[in-house]
Amino acid sequence: MTPTTAHAGLDAVILDYNGVIGLQPTTDQWLRLARTALWPEDDLPAFQHAFWTARTAYDAGHLSDLAYWATVLDHHPGARRLRELRDADTDMWTSIDDHVIDVLHQAHESGLPLVLLSNAPCHLSDVLDRRPWRRLMTHAFYSARLQVCKPDPAAYQHAMNATGAADPDRVLFVDDRDDNCHAARHLGLRTLHYTGHPTDLAAALQPPN
């Protein structure tokens, strides 16, 4: 069964990872990371602000693990703490939504190509590539390897080229961030702004009657 036959009008899907396949970190996970960073637990918002301020450059592969955490903490963490920080950080992003995976299994079995496009640093990219669900993807693109993050059009172009689809309007882009969806629409892609409901994803991938 070809993708076009199984999903008339839809030739491929490009999926974000975090917030779609991956679950958002819990407060406990954030606190564990803050404790690892020796950050005061009663000042978690300040830690999160520091964490996110340098994150785009880290996700884009422009900062090493050391450079990123030295920027967040404003000091060199030392080799051992650096490993602990990287591991705790990575652990925050590896819990998945099994209901979304079920939907993707069905799409994969129907022959619909699935392409991953994620803003993720190098170490997390390597970890995600070893996860069992990764086999559902025909290709996976990570910002650190591309050296560019969504919503930069160049990031989308890599994924679009990998789908092999001639018409971007026959490709669905799924992301939990509205700015990323807006950029995808600007390139002619169909979009689903995912808000945490696997039934919405299933409906978007459902072939027409």
N, C-alpha and C positions, 0 to 999 in steps of 0.2 A: 504494500500500500504506500503510495507516494504521499509526501506532505500535502501537495496541492489537492490530491483526491480526498485525503482524510480531513483536511481543514480548508475548504474552499475559501479563497480570498486571503489566506494566511500561509506564508511560505516558511516563516521562521520566527523565533522568539529570542529577544535579548533580555537577560535578567540581571538585575542587581543582586548582590549577595545579602549584605546586612540590611535588616528591616524587611526582607522578603523571604529568602531561604533561611538566613540567620536571625536569631532572636536578639533583641536589644539587651544589653547588659543589665543585670539586676543591681539594686542598690548595694547588696552584699558584695557583689563582684567589684563594684567601684570602690567600696571601702577596703576590700582586700588589696587592691592596687594602691590606694592611697597609703595604707599601712606599710606596704612594701617600699613605697617612696619615702617613708618616715614623715609623711605629711600629717598635720593635726587632723584627727577624725572629725572634729567639730567644724572643720573648714572645708568640707567636701566641695561646695560650689566653687571656691577659689582654685582647688586642685583641678576640677573639671575645666575651668576656664583656661588654666595653664596648659592642660592636656590638649585642648582643641586649638589653641592659638597657633601652635606649630604643626598641627596635624596634616594640613594640606601638603606642605613641603615634604613631610615624612612619607605620606602616602604616595607622593609623586616620585619617590626615590631620590630626592634632592638632599636628604639628610640621612646619615647613617643612624643606627640604633643609638650609638653614643652621642652623636650630635643632637638627636632629638631629645633624649632624656636629659642631657646637660642643659638644653634650652628650657625644658619644662621645669626642672629643679633649680636652675640657675647655679649649678655646680656639677662637677664630675662625680657620677655616682659610684665609681669603682667597678672593677670587672665583675665581681661576684654579684653585687646588687644590680648591675646592668642586666645580667642574665636573668635574675629573679624578676626584674621589672618587665623585660621582654616576654617572659613566660606568662606572667600574670596578665599582661596586656593581651597577649594572644588568646589566652583562655577565655577572656571576656567575649570574644567574637566567634566562638566555635560551637555554641549551642544552636541547634537548628529546629525549625518548625516541622515536625513529622507530617502534619497535614498538608503542608506545601509540597513536601517531598512526594507524598502520595499522588498529588495532582501532576507533578512533573513526571513521575513514573508513567502515568497514563498517557501523557503527551508524547513521551519518548517512545513508548511501545507502539503508538500510532504512526510513528515515523516523522514526527515534527521536529526539525532541528532546533536545539536549545543551545544558546551561546551565553556564557557568563561574562559580565562586564562589571568589575568591582573596583572601587577605590580601596586599596589595601597595600600595606608596606610589604617589604620583601619576605620577611620571616612568616608572616601570616599567609601570604600567597603560597608559600611552599607547604604549609600545614594544610590549607584548604585543598590543594591539589592531591593530597593523600587521603582525603575523605571518600567513603564509598559513594556518596551521591554525586561526586565529581564525574563519575563515569556516565552520568546522564547527559553531560554536556559534550557537544561536538568540538567546541573550543572554549577556552577560558582566558580572559584578558584581565590583567591586574595593573593598576595604575603605576605601581613601582617599576614594573617591567616595561611599561609603555613610556614611562617618564612624563606622564600627563594624566590629570584627573578629570573625571566628569565634573562640571558640564562642558569642558572644552570640546569643541566639535571633533578634534583629532581623535579623542578617545572613542567616540561613537563610530568614526569611520573605520577603525580597525575591526570592530565587531560587525559592522554592516558588510564589509568586504568578506568576512569569514562566512556569513550566511549564504553567500552566492546568489542572493535575491537581486533581481534586476530592478525591482520597484520597491523603494523604501515603504510605500504605503501598504505593502503586503508583509511587513515585518512589525511585530508588536514589541514595544519596549516597556519593561515593567520595573518600576523603581518606587521607593517609599518617599523620595524627596521630590517636591513639586518643581524645584528649579531644574533638576535633572530631566524631568519629564518635559518641561517647557523647552529645553534645549533640543531634546529629541524630536519634538513636534516641529520645531523650526527646520530640522533636517528632513522633514517629510515622513517620519516614522509615526505609526500609530502608537498610542501610549495608554498605559494603565497606571494611574497613581495609586499604588498599593497602600492600603490603610490597615493591614493586619487581618483581613478576612479571606481565608483560602477559597471560600465559595466564590468570591469575586474573580479570583484568578482562574478557577475552574470554568466559570461562565465565559470568561474572555477567550479561553482556549477551546471551548466547546464548538465542534463543527456545526454549521447551520443545518437545520432540518431540510 
